[in-house]
Each structure stands twice: as C-alpha cells, then as structure tokens.
C-alpha cells in the first residue's frame, strides 16, 4: 500500500514509514532520546530528499519530547528559569540555522553538508558513549563505584560574568554558557532535524554541573519549543515540511514509545548506553559508506518545480 507525499513528491510504502516511526519511537522510549538523529538518516536511506527529511524529522522530535516534558513538569523537575535562558539562545540559533539551511540549499550543497555533519556527529558521539559505557560496565563487574563529579563543583565556566541564580537547580552560573549551549542546539535542530538532547544533557551535567534530577526535564522543555519553532519556520520559509509524512511518523512513534519504555526499564543504565552507542555508530557508518560508494544513477532528472 503506497501513499503520495506532496512535498517530497514521491510515493512510498506506508507500512515501511509506519515501521520507521514505530522503531524510532520504540528506541526513544527505551533510551530517553527524541529520535531526530535516527529518523532523519533513516528517511534519507529511503530516498526521501534530505531537505524534507530534516524539516519533517523535527516533527518526530516534538511528538517524542512533549509527553516527557509534561510528565517532568508535573513532577516539578523542570527549572523554568534555566530552561527559558536555554530557550532564548535556542530560538536565535534556530533562526540562524534556518538561514544557513536556505543558503546551503540555494548553493546546492545541502545534501552533502547534512550527510557530513551526521557522519561526524554520530561517529564522535557514538564512540564517546561506547567508551564510557564499556568503562562503566567493567567497573560494575569489579564492584567499583563510578567516580562522578558532584553537581555544583566549579570549573572555568563558573568564572564567567553575567551570573544568574537558578534556585531550582541550586546553582549560581553565568548566562553566557547556558545561552551558547541553547544557541548551538538551535542551529543543529534547524540544519540537521535533531532535538539535540543527546548533546545537551551531557553538556549540562559535565560542563555546567547542573544536578541530574532537573537536567532531563529542562532539556525536554527547551527541545519542545525550539523544535516546534523550527518546524513552523521551515514550513513557512523553505516549504519543506511534508504534513502527510509527519502525521504517519508521529502516530507510529507514539505507539512505539509506549513499548520502548517497558523494555528500557528492564535494562541497566550502562547497558542502555552501550546499545544506543552501537546503534548510533551503525547509522553513522552506513551514512559514511553512502558518501564514498558510487551511486547507482550518476545523473538524475528533476522537474524544475521540485526545488530539490
């Protein structure tokens, strides 16, 4: 059974798209990630134009993150003040990212840049996660407690000016690194279609020394609004959000996430991180292979109105 995607301008098997959405939703529930860094490469593998895959993938991030953000808000584990500073930086970054997106698209280099960024990002993040998780599993096997720095412990970042007190997180920190982090995630959201939680959460814990109990909720708070803003701007500026594709992915993703949460509760933290690292590396390697092997069709004919 096929369905026509009006913005992507091609017909796809709806069951394959449903399977992608459910699989990414399952992984989102199991690992606690938005899934944007997985759904966008998968859509590209299925010959969805990268410009459409990036813009539409942000919808999946919104759908995957909003329910988690609501749950954290009810538990009181969101630092609204900190999240607002991240959000301000994120909105500016998303605006700059959409401008870069349009610039690269007009120059005809968008597909190559997206693929290179994914290979670099997934390769580095996956390697670091795998290294850390293997070390944690070795220590667990030897009954050694992992050495973690305590929240609030100072480093050079805490010496920057323009400090603000965040009572919920119990820290006194400059707004410069917080806004810069939000800005960077906003750019990634617009250019790559990712929520950026897999970068923001470690940065908030290890660089900013924010307590872990408010990190995830505050990260989701920023991701929901920045991703939604990105979808709206991409739709109104570049006309690259395919509503049919987004709707199918969101339905399947919500269903898959429910089962992913149940499976994730049965595994230890270091095991989850190791599995996620292997998955991230596998996607990155596949994208790298696509970049170096000769394509089946060296030349392709595209209608003038397609804009891709």
N, C-alpha and C positions, 0 to 999 in steps of 0.2 A: 504493500500500500504506500503510495507516494503522495507527498504534499508539496505544493509550489511555494517557494519563499520569494515574495515580491521584491524585497530589497537585494537579496543575494542573486536573484534572477536565475534560479535553477530549481529543479525538482529533487527531493530527497526522500529516502525511505523513512517514514515516520517512526517505525519501530527502532531503527538504529539511533535516531535522535533521542527517542524516549530512553533507550538503553544508556546512551551517553549521560543524559541528565540524571537518571537514577543512579548510575555508577558514581558520578561526581558527588551527588547528594549523599550517597552511602559513605563515601570517603570523607565528606565534610562532617557528617555526624560522628564518624569514628575517630577522626583526628582533630576535630575542632577548628577546621580552616574554612575559609569562604569558598574555595574551589575554583576561583578565577584563573589561577595559574595552571589548572588542569584542563578546564573546559575549553579555553581558548586554543591551546595546541591540538586538542582532540578535534575541534571543529576545523582547524586548518588541515589536519590529516584527512578529513572527509571532504576536502576540496571546497570548503566554504571560504570565500575571499577573506584574507586576513583583516581587511578594514571592517568587514561585517562581523567577523569572529570576535575582534577586540571590543567593538562597541556593544554588541549583543551579549557578550560574556559578562559584562558588568551587571546586567540584569540578574544573572545567576548569583552573583555576589550579594546583591541586595536581598534576594529571596532567602539565601542561606544564612545571612547575618541578622536579619531583623528579628526573627523569633528568639535568637540567642540574646540579643540586646535587650529585648523586653523582659526576658527571664532575669537577667542581671540587674535591670532597673528595679524589679520587684524585690530582689534580694538586697538592694542597697549597695551593690558592688561596682557602681559607676561613679567616677569622680567627674561630675558635670563641669566643674571649673577647668580641670585639666583637659577634659575632652573638648571643651569649647576652644581652648588655645590650639589644640591639635587640629580642630575643625577649621579654624580661620586659616591656618597655614595650608591645610589640605585643599580648601576651596580655591585659594590663589594658585597652588600647584596644579590643580585640575584644569584651571583656566589656561595656564601656560602650557600644560600638556596637550590640550585640545588644539591650541595654536601650533605646537610642534607637529601634532598629528596631521593637521591640514597642510602644513609646509612640506613635510616629507611625502605626503600623498601627491601633492602637485608636482614635486620633483621626481616622482616615480620610484622612490627608494623606500617606501613604507614597508613593503613586504619583507625586504632584506633586513631592514633595521629591526623589525619586530622579531624575526627569527633569530638574529644575532643576540638581541637582548635576552630572549628566552633561554638560549643555549648558555650564555654567560651567567644569568641569574640562577637558573635551575641547577647548573653544574656546580657553582660555588656554594649555594645554599644546601644542596643535597649532600655534597662532600662534607661540609662542616657538621651537618646534622648527623650523618652516619658516623663520623669520627667521635662526636660527643656521646652518641647513644651506645656505641660499642664500648667506650670507656666506662660509661655508667653501668653497663651490664657486667663488665669484668669486675668492677668494684662490688656490685651486688653479689656476684658469685663468691667473692672473697670476704663477704660480710663487712665491707668497708663503707662507712657513711660518706656520701659525696660532699666535697668541700664547696660550699656556696658562700658568696659574699652576702652580708646582711643588707637588707633594704635600708637606704639612707646613708650607707657608707660613702664617703666623699671621694671624688676624683677631680680631674682638672675641669670637667664640665661644671661642677658646682662652684667654681670660682668666677664664672662669667657674670656680667652685670645684668640689670633689669630683672631682679629676682622677684618672685611672687610666692606667697604661701598657699599651698594646696592642702587644706585641712583634712579632706577625705583621705588623701594619700599620705598625710603626715610628713610632708617634705617641704623644704624651702629651696626653690630652684629657679634659675633664670628661664625666662620665657623663650630665649633665643634658640637653644637646642630643641625645645619642645615644638616650636613653630617650624623650625627647619626640618624636623622629622616629619611633621604633618605635610609640609610642602613637598618633600621627596616622595611620600606615599601618594599624594595627589597627582604628581606627574606620572608615576608608574600606573596609577589607575586609568588615566586617560590614554596613555600610549600603549599599554600592554593589556588592559582589561582585567587587572588583578585588584583584589582588595588591599593587598599588602600586609595583611595580618601576620604572615609568616616572617616578615621582616620587622614590623613594628613591635610585636610582642617581645622578641629577644632584645631589641634595642632599648625598650622601656625598662626591662628587667636588669640588663647587664651594664648599660651605659648611663641611664638616668637614675637607676637604683630605686625604681618605683615598686612598692610592695606588690607581690604577685596576686593577692586577692582582689585588687582593683584593676590589674593590667588588662585582662581579657575583656571584661565588660566595657572599660573605657576605650579599648581598641575597636570593639564592635560598634560602639556609639559613633566614633569618627568614620568608620568604614561605611556604615549605612548611609549617612548623609552625603559623604563625598562621592560614593558610587552612584547614588540616585541623581546627584547634581551632574555627574559625568554623563549618565545616560541621557538626561534632558538636553544637555548642551550638544552632545554628539548627534542626537536626533534632529535638533533644530539647526545645527551648523553644517554638519557633514552628511546628514541624511543616511546614516549607516546602521541604524538600529532596526533589525528585522523583527517586527512585533510577533509574527507567527512563530518564528524560531524561538524567540524569548519565552513565549507563552508555553510552548511544549516543554522546553527545558525546565522552566520553573515548576510546572506540575510534577514532572518526574523527579526533580531534585528534592522537593518537599517530602515526597513519599519515600525516596531512598534514604533521606537523612534520618528518618524515624528508626529504620533498621540498623543504620550505622551506629547510632548511639548505643543500642543494645549490645552490639558486638564490641564496641570500644570499651565498655565497662568491664569486660572480662579479661582485658589485657593490661599489663603493667605499663607505666609511662615510658620507660626506656624501650620496651618492645614496640610500642606505638610509634615512637620517634624513628626507630630503625626501619620499620616498614614504610613509613612516609618518606624517609630519605631515599630508600631504594626505588620507590615509585617516582619521586622527583628526578632522580638520576636517570631512570629509564626513559622518561619523557624527554629530558634534555639530550640524551644520546640519540634518540630517534630523530629529533629535530636537527641535530648536528649531521647525521647521516643524510637527511634530506637536502642539506645545504651543499654537500660535496659530491653526491652522485649525480650523473647527467639525467635530466628529466626525460620522460618518455616522448613528450612533444616539445621540441625546442621552440617552435613557433606556435602561437595561438591567435585566433581571430576573435576579437571582441567588438561588439557593436558600439558605435560612437556614443550612444545614450547610456551605456552601462556605467561609465565613470570609474572603472576599475583598471 
